[in-house]
Amino acid sequence: MRYFIELQYDGAAYFGWQRQPDVATVQGTIEQRLSMLRGVPTEIVGAGRTDTGVNASFYVAHFDADAAVDCAQLAYKLNRVLPPDIAILRIYEVASDKHARFDAREREYTYFLTPQKSPFRRFSAWHYAVNLDVERMNLAAEKLLEYEDFTSFAKLNSNNKTNICHIAYARWSQEADGTLRFTIRADRFLRNMVRAIVGTLVDVGRGRYTVEEFDDIIRSRDLSRSSAGAAACGLFLSDVKY
């Protein structure tokens, strides 16, 4: 039997999602508590990797069990034993061949950038006090939908089989308090891709690059042309569609 877990986490205290020896990760933390509650070693498979410090307002993972699981009771118990920066939303049974990673058809990331320093958003937004031209950033973001190869935003030595991604949506919006929100949706993302895109779009907004130069950066397929990645704290995996 296979079960999906929907969850959220604040990534500030973790070295990313993926289990690693001798460091705290989200996957490792959940597996340890889940195995303890079930009384048998239980591995979970996530919808994708998030890097150190990156958050998830919506994440999906799956695990297998030989016997039926009381989903509501297990979710309740997991929330009791997990640290406060990880929350289980629900657990439910799925078809035995449904896969949290390989069956995901679209993922959405949201990035938050705030012009005002805030002690309450230090782990959930990038404080960036420079005035930005949001209209120009959106003109540049539209260029992302015209391409499939995003080598210019792919982290080196990531062992990607392909740097092809199909971006369906990419746009900035501004909230009432001045916070900028960037939303991007695609079938898949490369490691560090969203942060590299955000960092480069911010440089468009501050006048370092024109929209045409941003377009040329994408076409160049040259990582050295893109800007430094935006701070991890502002990035959230916000949706996974199946």
Buried (B, 14 or more C-beta within 10 A) or exposed (E): EBBBBBBBBBBBBBBBBBBEEEEEBBBBBBBBBBBEBBEEEBEBBBBBBBBBBBBBBBBBBBBEBEEEBEBEEBBEBBBEEBEEBBBBEEBEBBEEEBBBBEBBEBBBBBBBBBBEEEEEBEBBBBBBEEEBEBEBBBBBBEBBEEBEEBBBBBBEEEEBEEBBBEBEEBBBEEEEEEBBBBBBBBBBBBBBBBBBBBBBBBBBBBEEBEBEBBBBBBBEBEBEBBBEBBBBBBBBBBBBEE
